[in-house]
Amino acid sequence: MFGYVRPDLPYLYIKDEILYKAMYCGVCKGIGESCGQCARMGLSYDVTFLSVLLHNIAGVDVKIEKSHCLTHTVRKKPMAEVDELTRKLGAVNTELAYYKYTDDIKDGDKGKGKRLWFVTGHKRVKKEYPQITEIVERNLAMQEQTEKSMTDSVDRAADNTANMIAELSDYLLEDKKTPQTRALFYAIGKWIYLIDAIDDYDKDKKKGAYNPFVLAYGAGSRKKLVENNGADLEFIFNSLFYDIRENLRNIKLYFNRDLVDNVLLRGLPTMTKRIMAGQGCKADKDFRRHSRME
């Protein structure tokens, strides 16, 4: 469930790439402050963008200055200063990483070693930000029950993950939350769940793991799924893109909206096309190699 929410690099302004990189570093530092250094191993692009979007909606000014960190010890890099919202997002990142590997363990995958990086951070989140843990645990438990019911409804399958992201946005935005912000984050969460399901189609079918698209369409492979049901899939994702676009129009952004528009209006559709084409979600180092973010 990590790594899908990314900018569309060919259309990303240099100023926004610098901001995105600074926010990436800021979330990394926020994880270290709220959850400990080991938990920084789980830093994701998804939560980086949530930081960009939530700071913008909340009207929390982001202060950027050049500084060193564990991975940039020689040359200073532009980095966003850590504030309370960033610390909370660090806690969110840690909980999502911890429960991702917990889920991998349940599915029989090798996740025990990787989860060890986040055990201490998870305990700190439960103590310092219990509402975050409660939201994540409750919705993931409901997600597990939904999947055990073997529902073939794509909408029902994605509902709990979408609700989790929406509830987290309400908690993080506090008095700046609106019905439109909740609907926006719900749609983003739903997209993440569904694009992950498309990406994992072949793996899940081979393992016999739950996948709503396997149950709904029963195609022999992801390629066949797209070839035979392209119109249905296009309708599902275009409906989400419409919800995202319309809700975003009705949300006040306090700062530059170029980066937000790039990720939501261009990045998500571009990633969708890549996954549909079987290109997968490339590794972080590959993403950096094709950007100016080194």
C-alpha positions as CSV (number, residue, x, y, z in Angstrom):
1,M,0.0,0.0,0.0
2,F,3.0,2.3,-0.2
3,G,4.7,4.3,-2.9
4,Y,1.9,4.9,-5.4
5,V,1.2,8.6,-4.7
6,R,3.8,10.4,-6.7
7,P,4.3,13.5,-8.8
8,D,4.2,13.4,-12.6
9,L,7.8,14.4,-13.1
10,P,7.8,15.7,-16.7
11,Y,5.2,18.3,-15.6
12,L,6.6,19.1,-12.2
13,Y,8.0,22.6,-11.8
14,I,11.5,22.8,-10.4
15,K,10.3,24.9,-7.5
16,D,7.7,22.3,-6.6
17,E,10.2,19.5,-6.8
18,I,12.5,21.3,-4.4
19,L,9.5,21.8,-2.1
20,Y,8.5,18.1,-2.4
21,K,12.0,17.0,-1.6
22,A,12.2,19.3,1.4
23,M,8.8,17.9,2.7
24,Y,10.2,14.4,2.2
25,C,13.1,15.2,4.4
26,G,10.8,16.9,6.9
27,V,8.6,13.8,7.3
28,C,11.7,11.7,7.7
29,K,12.9,14.0,10.5
30,G,9.3,14.0,12.0
31,I,9.4,10.2,12.1
32,G,12.7,10.3,14.0
33,E,11.3,12.7,16.6
34,S,8.0,11.0,17.2
35,C,8.9,7.3,16.7
36,G,12.7,7.0,16.9
37,Q,15.4,6.6,14.2
38,C,14.7,3.0,13.2
39,A,11.2,3.9,12.1
40,R,12.6,6.3,9.5
41,M,13.2,3.1,7.4
42,G,9.5,3.2,6.5
43,L,9.4,6.7,5.0
44,S,6.9,6.7,2.1
45,Y,6.1,9.0,-0.8
46,D,2.4,8.6,0.1
47,V,2.8,10.2,3.6
48,T,5.1,12.9,2.1
49,F,2.3,14.0,-0.2
50,L,-0.2,13.9,2.7
51,S,2.2,16.3,4.5
52,V,2.2,18.6,1.5
53,L,-1.6,18.6,1.2
54,L,-2.5,18.7,4.9
55,H,-0.1,21.6,5.6
56,N,-1.7,23.5,2.7
57,I,-5.2,22.9,3.8
58,A,-4.5,23.6,7.4
59,G,-2.7,26.8,6.5
60,V,0.4,25.7,8.5
61,D,3.4,27.6,7.1
62,V,6.3,25.3,6.1
63,K,9.7,26.7,7.0
64,I,12.5,25.4,4.9
65,E,16.2,25.7,5.6
66,K,19.4,24.0,4.5
67,S,20.7,21.5,7.0
68,H,22.4,18.1,7.4
69,C,20.9,14.8,8.3
70,L,22.0,11.2,8.7
71,T,22.1,10.6,4.9
72,H,23.3,14.1,4.0
73,T,26.3,14.6,6.3
74,V,28.6,16.5,3.9
75,R,26.4,18.8,1.8
76,K,23.4,20.6,3.3
77,K,20.0,20.0,1.7
78,P,16.8,22.1,1.8
79,M,14.6,20.5,4.5
80,A,11.3,21.4,6.0
81,E,11.4,22.1,9.7
82,V,9.5,19.6,11.9
83,D,6.2,20.9,13.4
84,E,3.5,19.1,15.4
85,L,1.6,18.1,12.2
86,T,4.8,16.6,10.8
87,R,5.3,14.6,14.0
88,K,1.8,13.3,13.8
89,L,2.3,12.3,10.2
90,G,5.5,10.5,11.2
91,A,3.3,8.6,13.6
92,V,0.9,7.8,10.9
93,N,3.7,6.6,8.6
94,T,5.1,4.3,11.4
95,E,1.7,2.8,12.1
96,L,1.0,2.1,8.4
97,A,4.4,0.5,8.0
98,Y,4.0,-1.6,11.2
99,Y,0.6,-3.0,10.2
100,K,1.7,-3.5,6.6
101,Y,4.4,-6.0,7.8
102,T,2.0,-7.4,10.4
103,D,-0.4,-8.2,7.5
104,D,2.5,-9.7,5.5
105,I,3.2,-12.0,8.4
106,K,-0.4,-13.1,8.5
107,D,-0.3,-13.8,4.8
108,G,2.7,-16.0,5.2
109,D,5.2,-13.6,3.7
110,K,8.5,-12.7,5.3
111,G,7.7,-9.6,7.3
112,K,8.9,-10.5,10.8
113,G,12.4,-9.1,10.4
114,K,11.2,-5.9,8.7
115,R,8.5,-5.3,11.3
116,L,11.2,-5.2,14.0
117,W,12.3,-1.8,12.7
118,F,8.9,-0.3,13.8
119,V,8.1,-2.1,17.0
120,T,9.5,0.6,19.3
121,G,7.9,3.4,17.2
122,H,4.6,1.6,17.3
123,K,4.7,1.5,21.1
124,R,5.6,5.2,21.2
125,V,2.6,6.1,18.9
126,K,0.2,4.1,21.1
127,K,1.4,6.1,24.1
128,E,1.7,9.6,22.6
129,Y,-0.9,9.5,19.8
130,P,-3.4,6.9,20.8
131,Q,-6.1,8.3,18.4
132,I,-3.9,7.5,15.4
133,T,-3.4,3.9,16.6
134,E,-7.1,3.5,17.3
135,I,-8.1,4.8,13.8
136,V,-5.6,2.6,12.1
137,E,-6.3,-0.6,14.1
138,R,-10.1,-0.3,13.9
139,N,-10.2,0.3,10.2
140,L,-7.7,-2.4,9.4
141,A,-9.6,-4.9,11.6
142,M,-12.7,-4.1,9.6
143,Q,-10.7,-4.4,6.4
144,E,-9.6,-7.9,7.4
145,Q,-13.3,-8.9,8.1
146,T,-14.4,-7.5,4.8
147,E,-11.7,-9.5,3.0
148,K,-12.6,-12.7,5.0
149,S,-16.1,-12.3,3.8
150,M,-14.7,-12.7,0.2
151,T,-16.8,-9.9,-1.1
152,D,-16.6,-9.4,-4.9
153,S,-17.7,-5.8,-4.6
154,V,-14.8,-3.5,-5.5
155,D,-16.4,-0.6,-3.6
156,R,-17.0,-2.5,-0.4
157,A,-13.5,-3.9,-0.5
158,A,-11.9,-0.5,-0.6
159,D,-14.3,1.2,1.8
160,N,-12.4,0.5,5.1
161,T,-9.0,1.8,3.8
162,A,-10.7,4.8,2.3
163,N,-12.4,5.5,5.6
164,M,-9.1,5.2,7.5
165,I,-7.5,7.8,5.4
166,A,-10.5,10.1,5.7
167,E,-10.6,9.7,9.5
168,L,-6.9,10.4,9.8
169,S,-7.4,13.6,7.7
170,D,-10.2,14.7,10.1
171,Y,-7.9,14.1,13.1
172,L,-4.9,15.9,11.6
173,L,-6.9,18.8,10.2
174,E,-8.8,19.4,13.4
175,D,-11.0,22.6,13.0
176,K,-9.9,22.9,9.3
177,K,-11.7,19.7,8.3
178,T,-14.8,19.9,6.1
179,P,-17.1,17.5,4.3
180,Q,-15.1,18.2,1.2
181,T,-11.7,17.4,2.8
182,R,-13.1,14.2,4.2
183,A,-14.5,13.2,0.7
184,L,-11.2,14.1,-0.9
185,F,-9.1,11.9,1.4
186,Y,-11.7,9.1,1.2
187,A,-11.2,9.1,-2.6
188,I,-7.4,9.2,-2.3
189,G,-7.6,6.2,0.1
190,K,-9.9,4.3,-2.2
191,W,-7.6,4.9,-5.1
192,I,-4.6,3.6,-3.1
193,Y,-6.4,0.4,-2.2
194,L,-7.7,-0.3,-5.7
195,I,-4.4,0.5,-7.6
196,D,-2.6,-1.7,-5.1
197,A,-5.1,-4.5,-5.8
198,I,-4.5,-4.1,-9.6
199,D,-0.8,-4.1,-9.1
200,D,-0.9,-7.3,-7.0
201,Y,-3.5,-9.1,-9.2
202,D,-1.1,-11.8,-10.6
203,K,0.6,-12.4,-7.2
204,D,-2.7,-12.6,-5.3
205,K,-4.2,-15.0,-7.9
206,K,-1.2,-17.3,-7.8
207,K,-1.2,-17.4,-3.9
208,G,-5.0,-17.6,-3.6
209,A,-4.9,-14.3,-1.6
210,Y,-7.9,-12.0,-1.4
211,N,-8.2,-9.6,-4.3
212,P,-11.6,-7.9,-5.2
213,F,-10.7,-7.8,-8.9
214,V,-10.0,-11.5,-9.0
215,L,-13.3,-12.3,-7.5
216,A,-15.3,-9.7,-9.5
217,Y,-13.8,-10.6,-12.9
218,G,-11.9,-13.8,-12.6
219,A,-9.5,-13.1,-15.4
220,G,-6.5,-15.4,-15.8
221,S,-4.0,-12.5,-15.4
222,R,-3.7,-8.8,-14.9
223,K,-3.1,-8.4,-18.6
224,K,-6.3,-10.3,-19.4
225,L,-8.2,-8.4,-16.8
226,V,-7.3,-5.1,-18.5
227,E,-7.9,-6.4,-22.0
228,N,-11.3,-7.9,-21.3
229,N,-12.6,-5.3,-18.7
230,G,-10.9,-2.1,-19.7
231,A,-14.1,-0.1,-19.9
232,D,-15.2,-1.1,-16.4
233,L,-11.8,-0.4,-14.9
234,E,-11.6,3.0,-16.7
235,F,-15.1,3.9,-15.3
236,I,-14.0,2.9,-11.7
237,F,-10.8,5.0,-11.7
238,N,-12.3,7.9,-13.7
239,S,-15.1,8.2,-11.1
240,L,-12.4,8.5,-8.4
241,F,-10.5,11.1,-10.4
242,Y,-13.8,13.1,-10.8
243,D,-14.4,13.0,-7.1
244,I,-10.9,14.1,-6.4
245,R,-11.0,16.9,-8.9
246,E,-14.5,18.2,-7.7
247,N,-13.7,18.1,-4.0
248,L,-10.3,19.7,-4.5
249,R,-12.0,22.6,-6.3
250,N,-14.1,23.3,-3.2
251,I,-11.2,23.2,-0.7
252,K,-9.3,26.4,0.3
253,L,-5.6,25.9,-0.2
254,Y,-3.5,28.6,1.7
255,F,-0.3,28.2,-0.4
256,N,0.8,27.3,-3.9
257,R,-1.5,24.6,-5.4
258,D,0.8,23.6,-8.3
259,L,2.3,20.7,-6.5
260,V,-1.0,19.5,-5.2
261,D,-2.5,19.7,-8.7
262,N,0.4,17.9,-10.2
263,V,0.2,14.9,-7.9
264,L,-3.6,14.6,-7.7
265,L,-4.6,15.6,-11.2
266,R,-1.7,14.2,-13.2
267,G,0.3,11.9,-10.9
268,L,-2.5,9.5,-9.9
269,P,-3.8,9.0,-13.5
270,T,-0.2,8.5,-14.8
271,M,0.5,5.9,-12.1
272,T,-2.8,4.2,-12.9
273,K,-1.8,3.9,-16.6
274,R,1.6,2.5,-15.5
275,I,0.0,-0.2,-13.3
276,M,-2.6,-1.1,-15.9
277,A,0.2,-1.5,-18.4
278,G,2.0,-3.9,-16.1
279,Q,5.0,-1.6,-15.4
280,G,4.5,-1.8,-11.7
281,C,5.4,0.7,-9.0
282,K,9.1,1.2,-9.5
283,A,11.6,1.2,-6.6
284,D,12.4,4.4,-4.8
285,K,15.9,4.6,-6.3
286,D,14.5,4.3,-9.8
287,F,12.1,7.1,-9.1
288,R,15.0,9.3,-7.9
289,R,17.1,8.4,-10.8
290,H,14.6,9.8,-13.3
291,S,14.1,13.0,-11.2
292,R,16.3,15.9,-10.1
293,M,15.8,14.9,-6.4
294,E,19.3,13.5,-5.8
